[in-house]
Amino acid sequence: MGFSVASVNGSANSYRPDGVDLETCSDTGCGYDVGWTAAGQWFRYTVNVASARTYTVSLRLAAPDALHIANAAGTNLSGAISIPATGSWQTWTTVTATVTLPAGLQTLTIDQDNGGWNIHDLTFS
């Protein structure tokens, strides 16, 4: 995982002192979530894609705003993914988007178009 975050976003730096704010999460099956997101920041993940096709990405999020998923070249794969208002930083919902991926090792980035959301999980199906 790679990331680009401001050195100080929020106050949850006890787990990681590098600016990635992790906090205890109240959602079922969640230990920690990433919070204190801000516009222009990103988180990068490496995934091994079994076969080339279109996948549904499910993201477990809290709070309102938008993000998108891009590939290593910076191409926006998902378009803007809207997050409905959930009412609090620990009231969770699942939103989905579709992305078309080639087979093999891929680097995907969650770009923070706007801050103001927490995330603890994303799955591909």
VMD Tcl script that builds the backbone (N, CA, C; Angstrom):
set m [mol new atoms 375]
animate dup $m
set s [atomselect $m all]
$s set {name element resname resid chain x y z} {
  {N N MET 1 A 0.845 -1.172 0.000}
  {CA C MET 1 A 0.000 0.000 0.000}
  {C C MET 1 A 0.888 1.232 0.000}
  {N N GLY 2 A 0.543 2.185 -0.814}
  {CA C GLY 2 A 1.184 3.485 -0.807}
  {C C GLY 2 A 0.141 4.520 -0.464}
  {N N PHE 3 A 0.581 5.734 -0.172}
  {CA C PHE 3 A -0.374 6.776 0.162}
  {C C PHE 3 A 0.259 8.136 -0.045}
  {N N SER 4 A -0.589 9.130 -0.177}
  {CA C SER 4 A -0.171 10.524 -0.189}
  {C C SER 4 A -1.173 11.274 0.664}
  {N N VAL 5 A -0.743 11.654 1.867}
  {CA C VAL 5 A -1.611 12.377 2.795}
  {C C VAL 5 A -0.833 13.538 3.386}
  {N N ALA 6 A -1.562 14.533 3.871}
  {CA C ALA 6 A -0.936 15.631 4.592}
  {C C ALA 6 A -0.305 15.073 5.862}
  {N N SER 7 A 0.742 15.686 6.340}
  {CA C SER 7 A 1.422 15.165 7.524}
  {C C SER 7 A 0.520 15.149 8.751}
  {N N VAL 8 A -0.427 16.079 8.823}
  {CA C VAL 8 A -1.368 16.082 9.941}
  {C C VAL 8 A -2.759 16.328 9.371}
  {N N ASN 9 A -3.618 15.325 9.438}
  {CA C ASN 9 A -5.005 15.465 9.008}
  {C C ASN 9 A -5.912 15.535 10.209}
  {N N GLY 10 A -5.799 14.514 11.038}
  {CA C GLY 10 A -6.675 14.389 12.197}
  {C C GLY 10 A -5.858 14.079 13.422}
  {N N SER 11 A -6.506 13.496 14.387}
  {CA C SER 11 A -5.847 13.234 15.664}
  {C C SER 11 A -5.610 11.753 15.921}
  {N N ALA 12 A -5.899 10.890 14.957}
  {CA C ALA 12 A -5.769 9.448 15.176}
  {C C ALA 12 A -4.432 8.932 14.642}
  {N N ASN 13 A -3.345 9.457 15.176}
  {CA C ASN 13 A -2.016 9.082 14.714}
  {C C ASN 13 A -1.287 8.132 15.648}
  {N N SER 14 A -1.965 7.577 16.639}
  {CA C SER 14 A -1.272 6.721 17.598}
  {C C SER 14 A -0.876 5.382 16.986}
  {N N TYR 15 A -1.611 4.889 16.000}
  {CA C TYR 15 A -1.293 3.610 15.363}
  {C C TYR 15 A -0.186 3.786 14.329}
  {N N ARG 16 A -0.240 4.893 13.562}
  {CA C ARG 16 A 0.759 5.212 12.533}
  {C C ARG 16 A 1.081 6.694 12.648}
  {N N PRO 17 A 2.338 7.048 12.814}
  {CA C PRO 17 A 2.688 8.460 12.948}
  {C C PRO 17 A 2.948 9.166 11.618}
  {N N ASP 18 A 2.584 8.558 10.487}
  {CA C ASP 18 A 2.954 9.090 9.175}
  {C C ASP 18 A 1.868 9.931 8.505}
  {N N GLY 19 A 0.791 10.258 9.200}
  {CA C GLY 19 A -0.270 11.073 8.616}
  {C C GLY 19 A -1.490 10.283 8.195}
  {N N VAL 20 A -1.384 8.939 8.075}
  {CA C VAL 20 A -2.551 8.107 7.776}
  {C C VAL 20 A -3.283 7.901 9.093}
  {N N ASP 21 A -4.480 8.452 9.181}
  {CA C ASP 21 A -5.230 8.412 10.436}
  {C C ASP 21 A -6.113 7.177 10.502}
  {N N LEU 22 A -5.798 6.279 11.434}
  {CA C LEU 22 A -6.594 5.078 11.680}
  {C C LEU 22 A -7.284 5.236 13.015}
  {N N GLU 23 A -8.541 4.820 13.050}
  {CA C GLU 23 A -9.297 4.884 14.289}
  {C C GLU 23 A -10.043 3.576 14.496}
  {N N THR 24 A -10.398 3.300 15.724}
  {CA C THR 24 A -11.206 2.128 16.032}
  {C C THR 24 A -12.539 2.268 15.320}
  {N N CYS 25 A -12.970 1.186 14.705}
  {CA C CYS 25 A -14.169 1.179 13.868}
  {C C CYS 25 A -15.278 0.394 14.558}
  {N N SER 26 A -16.509 0.898 14.467}
  {CA C SER 26 A -17.632 0.243 15.136}
  {C C SER 26 A -18.420 -0.698 14.229}
  {N N ASP 27 A -18.081 -0.768 12.932}
  {CA C ASP 27 A -18.826 -1.608 12.001}
  {C C ASP 27 A -18.535 -3.077 12.262}
  {N N THR 28 A -19.466 -3.939 11.934}
  {CA C THR 28 A -19.307 -5.379 12.118}
  {C C THR 28 A -18.076 -5.876 11.368}
  {N N GLY 29 A -17.205 -6.590 12.063}
  {CA C GLY 29 A -16.018 -7.174 11.446}
  {C C GLY 29 A -14.899 -6.197 11.170}
  {N N CYS 30 A -15.005 -4.998 11.663}
  {CA C CYS 30 A -14.008 -3.954 11.386}
  {C C CYS 30 A -13.167 -3.708 12.626}
  {N N GLY 31 A -11.860 -3.689 12.467}
  {CA C GLY 31 A -10.975 -3.332 13.568}
  {C C GLY 31 A -10.660 -1.850 13.550}
  {N N TYR 32 A -10.161 -1.379 12.401}
  {CA C TYR 32 A -9.819 0.028 12.215}
  {C C TYR 32 A -10.360 0.510 10.883}
  {N N ASP 33 A -10.608 1.818 10.789}
  {CA C ASP 33 A -10.932 2.431 9.513}
  {C C ASP 33 A -9.949 3.575 9.264}
  {N N VAL 34 A -9.839 3.974 8.005}
  {CA C VAL 34 A -9.053 5.142 7.631}
  {C C VAL 34 A -9.991 6.332 7.656}
  {N N GLY 35 A -9.626 7.356 8.381}
  {CA C GLY 35 A -10.464 8.540 8.499}
  {C C GLY 35 A -9.696 9.811 8.210}
  {N N TRP 36 A -10.332 10.929 8.476}
  {CA C TRP 36 A -9.751 12.251 8.276}
  {C C TRP 36 A -9.229 12.403 6.845}
  {N N THR 37 A -10.031 11.972 5.877}
  {CA C THR 37 A -9.646 12.079 4.475}
  {C C THR 37 A -9.717 13.539 4.032}
  {N N ALA 38 A -8.936 13.876 3.008}
  {CA C ALA 38 A -8.902 15.257 2.508}
  {C C ALA 38 A -8.734 15.237 0.996}
  {N N ALA 39 A -9.282 16.235 0.342}
  {CA C ALA 39 A -9.203 16.332 -1.117}
  {C C ALA 39 A -7.745 16.312 -1.578}
  {N N GLY 40 A -7.503 15.586 -2.669}
  {CA C GLY 40 A -6.170 15.516 -3.262}
  {C C GLY 40 A -5.279 14.427 -2.708}
  {N N GLN 41 A -5.697 13.778 -1.657}
  {CA C GLN 41 A -4.911 12.675 -1.105}
  {C C GLN 41 A -5.321 11.370 -1.781}
  {N N TRP 42 A -4.528 10.291 -1.599}
  {CA C TRP 42 A -4.859 9.012 -2.210}
  {C C TRP 42 A -4.247 7.871 -1.419}
  {N N PHE 43 A -4.828 6.683 -1.642}
  {CA C PHE 43 A -4.312 5.431 -1.087}
  {C C PHE 43 A -4.146 4.462 -2.240}
  {N N ARG 44 A -3.016 3.786 -2.326}
  {CA C ARG 44 A -2.712 2.882 -3.438}
  {C C ARG 44 A -2.625 1.448 -2.929}
  {N N TYR 45 A -3.242 0.535 -3.691}
  {CA C TYR 45 A -3.281 -0.878 -3.333}
  {C C TYR 45 A -2.829 -1.720 -4.517}
  {N N THR 46 A -2.162 -2.827 -4.246}
  {CA C THR 46 A -1.782 -3.784 -5.279}
  {C C THR 46 A -2.748 -4.952 -5.207}
  {N N VAL 47 A -3.318 -5.311 -6.365}
  {CA C VAL 47 A -4.241 -6.444 -6.438}
  {C C VAL 47 A -3.776 -7.378 -7.539}
  {N N ASN 48 A -4.014 -8.673 -7.351}
  {CA C ASN 48 A -3.683 -9.666 -8.364}
  {C C ASN 48 A -4.994 -10.115 -8.999}
  {N N VAL 49 A -5.234 -9.685 -10.232}
  {CA C VAL 49 A -6.493 -9.934 -10.923}
  {C C VAL 49 A -6.422 -11.292 -11.611}
  {N N ALA 50 A -7.332 -12.203 -11.256}
  {CA C ALA 50 A -7.322 -13.573 -11.777}
  {C C ALA 50 A -7.606 -13.628 -13.277}
  {N N SER 51 A -8.588 -12.857 -13.743}
  {CA C SER 51 A -8.915 -12.867 -15.170}
  {C C SER 51 A -9.416 -11.490 -15.592}
  {N N ALA 52 A -9.115 -11.139 -16.842}
  {CA C ALA 52 A -9.529 -9.843 -17.376}
  {C C ALA 52 A -11.053 -9.829 -17.522}
  {N N ARG 53 A -11.696 -8.859 -16.898}
  {CA C ARG 53 A -13.141 -8.691 -17.023}
  {C C ARG 53 A -13.569 -7.473 -16.225}
  {N N THR 54 A -14.861 -7.201 -16.224}
  {CA C THR 54 A -15.418 -6.111 -15.438}
  {C C THR 54 A -15.787 -6.639 -14.057}
  {N N TYR 55 A -15.338 -5.943 -13.036}
  {CA C TYR 55 A -15.579 -6.328 -11.648}
  {C C TYR 55 A -16.461 -5.281 -10.973}
  {N N THR 56 A -17.250 -5.735 -10.015}
  {CA C THR 56 A -17.977 -4.835 -9.142}
  {C C THR 56 A -17.114 -4.628 -7.907}
  {N N VAL 57 A -16.859 -3.367 -7.579}
  {CA C VAL 57 A -16.091 -3.020 -6.388}
  {C C VAL 57 A -17.082 -2.541 -5.338}
  {N N SER 58 A -17.054 -3.165 -4.169}
  {CA C SER 58 A -17.901 -2.748 -3.050}
  {C C SER 58 A -17.012 -2.076 -2.021}
  {N N LEU 59 A -17.362 -0.872 -1.632}
  {CA C LEU 59 A -16.595 -0.107 -0.654}
  {C C LEU 59 A -17.457 0.132 0.573}
  {N N ARG 60 A -16.920 -0.145 1.732}
  {CA C ARG 60 A -17.638 0.065 2.991}
  {C C ARG 60 A -17.192 1.413 3.544}
  {N N LEU 61 A -18.125 2.380 3.561}
  {CA C LEU 61 A -17.800 3.772 3.843}
  {C C LEU 61 A -18.774 4.401 4.828}
  {N N ALA 62 A -18.348 5.496 5.425}
  {CA C ALA 62 A -19.207 6.300 6.291}
  {C C ALA 62 A -19.011 7.768 5.939}
  {N N ALA 63 A -20.086 8.545 5.992}
  {CA C ALA 63 A -20.133 9.997 5.766}
  {C C ALA 63 A -20.261 10.340 4.280}
  {N N PRO 64 A -20.671 11.574 3.962}
  {CA C PRO 64 A -20.938 11.929 2.570}
  {C C PRO 64 A -19.742 12.537 1.847}
  {N N ASP 65 A -19.526 12.163 0.628}
  {CA C ASP 65 A -18.633 12.823 -0.317}
  {C C ASP 65 A -18.316 11.894 -1.470}
  {N N ALA 66 A -17.236 12.126 -2.208}
  {CA C ALA 66 A -16.969 11.345 -3.412}
  {C C ALA 66 A -15.506 10.944 -3.490}
  {N N LEU 67 A -15.271 9.880 -4.257}
  {CA C LEU 67 A -13.933 9.374 -4.525}
  {C C LEU 67 A -13.988 8.688 -5.878}
  {N N HIS 68 A -12.830 8.252 -6.395}
  {CA C HIS 68 A -12.815 7.422 -7.600}
  {C C HIS 68 A -11.618 6.478 -7.542}
  {N N ILE 69 A -11.679 5.425 -8.362}
  {CA C ILE 69 A -10.603 4.434 -8.433}
  {C C ILE 69 A -9.882 4.620 -9.757}
  {N N ALA 70 A -8.549 4.685 -9.704}
  {CA C ALA 70 A -7.733 4.882 -10.896}
  {C C ALA 70 A -6.700 3.766 -10.997}
  {N N ASN 71 A -6.160 3.562 -12.216}
  {CA C ASN 71 A -5.083 2.594 -12.389}
  {C C ASN 71 A -3.736 3.285 -12.216}
  {N N ALA 72 A -2.636 2.537 -12.415}
  {CA C ALA 72 A -1.293 3.078 -12.186}
  {C C ALA 72 A -0.967 4.238 -13.115}
  {N N ALA 73 A -1.590 4.276 -14.284}
  {CA C ALA 73 A -1.354 5.368 -15.227}
  {C C ALA 73 A -2.165 6.610 -14.881}
  {N N GLY 74 A -3.025 6.516 -13.875}
  {CA C GLY 74 A -3.846 7.644 -13.478}
  {C C GLY 74 A -5.194 7.706 -14.175}
  {N N THR 75 A -5.509 6.693 -14.990}
  {CA C THR 75 A -6.792 6.663 -15.686}
  {C C THR 75 A -7.913 6.397 -14.697}
  {N N ASN 76 A -8.925 7.225 -14.714}
  {CA C ASN 76 A -10.093 7.059 -13.844}
  {C C ASN 76 A -10.885 5.859 -14.347}
  {N N LEU 77 A -10.938 4.791 -13.562}
  {CA C LEU 77 A -11.613 3.550 -13.958}
  {C C LEU 77 A -13.072 3.502 -13.537}
  {N N SER 78 A -13.442 4.221 -12.501}
  {CA C SER 78 A -14.781 4.069 -11.925}
  {C C SER 78 A -15.700 5.264 -12.156}
  {N N GLY 79 A -15.170 6.412 -12.516}
  {CA C GLY 79 A -15.961 7.630 -12.468}
  {C C GLY 79 A -16.151 8.006 -11.017}
  {N N ALA 80 A -16.784 9.129 -10.764}
  {CA C ALA 80 A -17.005 9.564 -9.384}
  {C C ALA 80 A -17.943 8.587 -8.679}
  {N N ILE 81 A -17.555 8.143 -7.513}
  {CA C ILE 81 A -18.371 7.255 -6.693}
  {C C ILE 81 A -18.967 8.105 -5.582}
  {N N SER 82 A -20.261 8.335 -5.643}
  {CA C SER 82 A -20.934 9.155 -4.631}
  {C C SER 82 A -21.176 8.349 -3.372}
  {N N ILE 83 A -21.028 9.007 -2.260}
  {CA C ILE 83 A -21.248 8.375 -0.962}
  {C C ILE 83 A -22.441 9.072 -0.318}
  {N N PRO 84 A -23.516 8.345 -0.063}
  {CA C PRO 84 A -24.677 8.989 0.555}
  {C C PRO 84 A -24.383 9.388 2.000}
  {N N ALA 85 A -25.055 10.412 2.458}
  {CA C ALA 85 A -24.901 10.826 3.848}
  {C C ALA 85 A -25.346 9.690 4.759}
  {N N THR 86 A -24.481 9.282 5.669}
  {CA C THR 86 A -24.817 8.186 6.572}
  {C C THR 86 A -25.197 8.678 7.962}
  {N N GLY 87 A -24.950 9.939 8.235}
  {CA C GLY 87 A -25.362 10.498 9.519}
  {C C GLY 87 A -24.271 10.622 10.552}
  {N N SER 88 A -23.196 9.833 10.418}
  {CA C SER 88 A -22.087 9.951 11.365}
  {C C SER 88 A -20.863 9.253 10.796}
  {N N TRP 89 A -19.734 9.482 11.443}
  {CA C TRP 89 A -18.470 8.891 11.005}
  {C C TRP 89 A -18.412 7.388 11.258}
  {N N GLN 90 A -19.327 6.838 12.045}
  {CA C GLN 90 A -19.342 5.409 12.333}
  {C C GLN 90 A -20.673 4.768 11.956}
  {N N THR 91 A -21.430 5.388 11.074}
  {CA C THR 91 A -22.621 4.776 10.495}
  {C C THR 91 A -22.247 4.396 9.075}
  {N N TRP 92 A -22.244 3.100 8.799}
  {CA C TRP 92 A -21.624 2.566 7.587}
  {C C TRP 92 A -22.635 2.188 6.526}
  {N N THR 93 A -22.210 2.283 5.270}
  {CA C THR 93 A -22.995 1.856 4.124}
  {C C THR 93 A -22.045 1.242 3.107}
  {N N THR 94 A -22.588 0.469 2.196}
  {CA C THR 94 A -21.790 -0.101 1.110}
  {C C THR 94 A -22.213 0.560 -0.190}
  {N N VAL 95 A -21.250 1.070 -0.933}
  {CA C VAL 95 A -21.503 1.620 -2.262}
  {C C VAL 95 A -20.722 0.772 -3.258}
  {N N THR 96 A -21.210 0.710 -4.491}
  {CA C THR 96 A -20.548 -0.109 -5.505}
  {C C THR 96 A -20.241 0.703 -6.751}
  {N N ALA 97 A -19.263 0.233 -7.477}
  {CA C ALA 97 A -18.885 0.789 -8.774}
  {C C ALA 97 A -18.364 -0.365 -9.612}
  {N N THR 98 A -18.248 -0.174 -10.904}
  {CA C THR 98 A -17.659 -1.206 -11.754}
  {C C THR 98 A -16.360 -0.689 -12.335}
  {N N VAL 99 A -15.396 -1.604 -12.443}
  {CA C VAL 99 A -14.117 -1.308 -13.066}
  {C C VAL 99 A -13.742 -2.472 -13.976}
  {N N THR 100 A -13.154 -2.176 -15.110}
  {CA C THR 100 A -12.672 -3.214 -16.016}
  {C C THR 100 A -11.166 -3.308 -15.838}
  {N N LEU 101 A -10.700 -4.523 -15.513}
  {CA C LEU 101 A -9.288 -4.727 -15.208}
  {C C LEU 101 A -8.699 -5.825 -16.083}
  {N N PRO 102 A -7.448 -5.667 -16.516}
  {CA C PRO 102 A -6.758 -6.757 -17.196}
  {C C PRO 102 A -6.280 -7.779 -16.159}
  {N N ALA 103 A -5.946 -8.970 -16.621}
  {CA C ALA 103 A -5.427 -9.998 -15.718}
  {C C ALA 103 A -4.034 -9.615 -15.240}
  {N N GLY 104 A -3.676 -10.120 -14.060}
  {CA C GLY 104 A -2.332 -9.923 -13.531}
  {C C GLY 104 A -2.280 -8.899 -12.415}
  {N N LEU 105 A -1.062 -8.611 -12.008}
  {CA C LEU 105 A -0.820 -7.693 -10.906}
  {C C LEU 105 A -1.145 -6.267 -11.332}
  {N N GLN 106 A -2.020 -5.603 -10.570}
  {CA C GLN 106 A -2.452 -4.240 -10.868}
  {C C GLN 106 A -2.230 -3.359 -9.643}
  {N N THR 107 A -1.942 -2.105 -9.884}
  {CA C THR 107 A -1.891 -1.112 -8.818}
  {C C THR 107 A -3.079 -0.197 -8.997}
  {N N LEU 108 A -3.956 -0.168 -7.997}
  {CA C LEU 108 A -5.151 0.666 -8.034}
  {C C LEU 108 A -5.053 1.731 -6.954}
  {N N THR 109 A -5.586 2.899 -7.259}
  {CA C THR 109 A -5.528 4.026 -6.341}
  {C C THR 109 A -6.937 4.498 -6.012}
  {N N ILE 110 A -7.211 4.688 -4.734}
  {CA C ILE 110 A -8.438 5.357 -4.316}
  {C C ILE 110 A -8.073 6.829 -4.184}
  {N N ASP 111 A -8.552 7.631 -5.121}
  {CA C ASP 111 A -8.286 9.065 -5.120}
  {C C ASP 111 A -9.366 9.782 -4.339}
  {N N GLN 112 A -8.955 10.624 -3.445}
  {CA C GLN 112 A -9.885 11.375 -2.606}
  {C C GLN 112 A -10.267 12.663 -3.332}
  {N N ASP 113 A -11.324 12.589 -4.151}
  {CA C ASP 113 A -11.787 13.772 -4.870}
  {C C ASP 113 A -12.164 14.869 -3.885}
  {N N ASN 114 A -12.786 14.468 -2.807}
  {CA C ASN 114 A -13.153 15.363 -1.710}
  {C C ASN 114 A -12.925 14.601 -0.416}
  {N N GLY 115 A -12.597 15.311 0.614}
  {CA C GLY 115 A -12.439 14.658 1.914}
  {C C GLY 115 A -13.786 14.474 2.573}
  {N N GLY 116 A -13.770 13.887 3.735}
  {CA C GLY 116 A -14.995 13.798 4.498}
  {C C GLY 116 A -15.635 12.430 4.505}
  {N N TRP 117 A -14.845 11.366 4.437}
  {CA C TRP 117 A -15.392 10.021 4.529}
  {C C TRP 117 A -14.386 9.114 5.216}
  {N N ASN 118 A -14.892 8.015 5.763}
  {CA C ASN 118 A -14.075 6.959 6.358}
  {C C ASN 118 A -14.248 5.716 5.506}
  {N N ILE 119 A -13.223 4.886 5.416}
  {CA C ILE 119 A -13.300 3.625 4.672}
  {C C ILE 119 A -12.623 2.536 5.488}
  {N N HIS 120 A -13.203 1.337 5.436}
  {CA C HIS 120 A -12.530 0.223 6.109}
  {C C HIS 120 A -12.446 -1.015 5.256}
  {N N ASP 121 A -13.070 -1.049 4.086}
  {CA C ASP 121 A -13.039 -2.299 3.328}
  {C C ASP 121 A -13.378 -2.015 1.871}
  {N N LEU 122 A -12.717 -2.730 0.946}
  {CA C LEU 122 A -13.172 -2.784 -0.433}
  {C C LEU 122 A -12.968 -4.190 -0.941}
  {N N THR 123 A -13.954 -4.706 -1.680}
  {CA C THR 123 A -13.901 -6.066 -2.209}
  {C C THR 123 A -14.267 -6.039 -3.683}
  {N N PHE 124 A -13.727 -6.997 -4.422}
  {CA C PHE 124 A -13.993 -7.133 -5.844}
  {C C PHE 124 A -14.760 -8.425 -6.074}
  {N N SER 125 A -15.795 -8.381 -6.904}
  {CA C SER 125 A -16.541 -9.606 -7.227}
  {C C SER 125 A -16.936 -9.588 -8.674}
}
mol reanalyze $m
mol bondsrecalc $m
mol representation Tube
mol addrep $m
